[in-house]
């Protein structure tokens, strides 16, 4: 969702809900060095649909390369 926000990069995570899921996502975001401006967390049945509005160290949205790297980091934290 690169055009969803002018102030942050939106990272949407859709995964099977499980104990510790939000912790693993949060840890991956922290390890990547991004700041979470806002988080919208939903569980729909057995599925989690979470959106995180993140910025880089200087408070601006991530570039496309950084966003792709962050997506891989989060995916790796989820075992994917």
LINBELFEN-V957343 format. One record per residue. N is the residue number from 0. PSI is psi in radians with two decimals (NA if undefined). NEAR is the number of other ideal C-beta (glycine too) atoms within 8 Angstrom. D_CENTER is the distance of its C-alpha to the mean C-alpha in whole Angstrom. Layout:
<<N PSI NEAR D_CENTER> <N PSI NEAR D_CENTER>>
This chain:
<<0 1.03 7 11> <1 -0.44 7 12> <2 0.26 3 15> <3 -0.34 5 14> <4 2.43 9 14> <5 -0.31 3 16> <6 -0.23 7 15> <7 2.87 10 11> <8 2.31 14 9> <9 2.16 12 7> <10 2.00 12 4> <11 2.27 9 6> <12 2.16 12 6> <13 2.11 7 10> <14 2.84 9 12> <15 2.23 6 15> <16 2.46 8 15> <17 2.71 6 16> <18 2.33 3 17> <19 0.00 6 15> <20 -0.88 11 12> <21 -0.62 9 10> <22 -0.79 7 12> <23 -0.71 10 10> <24 -0.83 14 7> <25 -0.71 9 8> <26 -0.71 9 10> <27 -0.72 12 8> <28 -0.73 14 6> <29 -0.80 8 10> <30 -0.53 7 12> <31 -0.19 10 10> <32 0.35 6 12> <33 2.77 12 9> <34 2.36 8 10> <35 1.99 10 8> <36 -0.61 8 11> <37 2.57 7 10> <38 2.36 8 9> <39 1.88 7 10> <40 2.22 7 11> <41 2.51 7 13> <42 2.15 8 15> <43 1.70 6 18> <44 -2.13 4 20> <45 0.08 4 19> <46 2.44 10 16> <47 2.37 14 12> <48 1.83 10 11> <49 2.43 13 8> <50 2.27 11 6> <51 2.24 14 5> <52 1.94 13 7> <53 2.72 15 7> <54 2.84 14 11> <55 -3.08 12 12> <56 -0.47 5 15> <57 0.08 5 18> <58 0.20 6 16> <59 2.82 6 15> <60 2.72 10 13> <61 2.62 12 12> <62 2.96 6 14> <63 -0.67 7 14> <64 -0.77 6 15> <65 -0.68 10 12> <66 -0.72 12 9> <67 -0.69 8 11> <68 -0.71 9 11> <69 -0.73 15 8> <70 -0.72 9 7> <71 -0.67 8 10> <72 -0.81 11 9> <73 -0.76 14 7> <74 -0.71 8 9> <75 -0.65 9 12> <76 -0.41 10 11> <77 0.05 11 11> <78 0.37 4 15> <79 NA 4 14>>
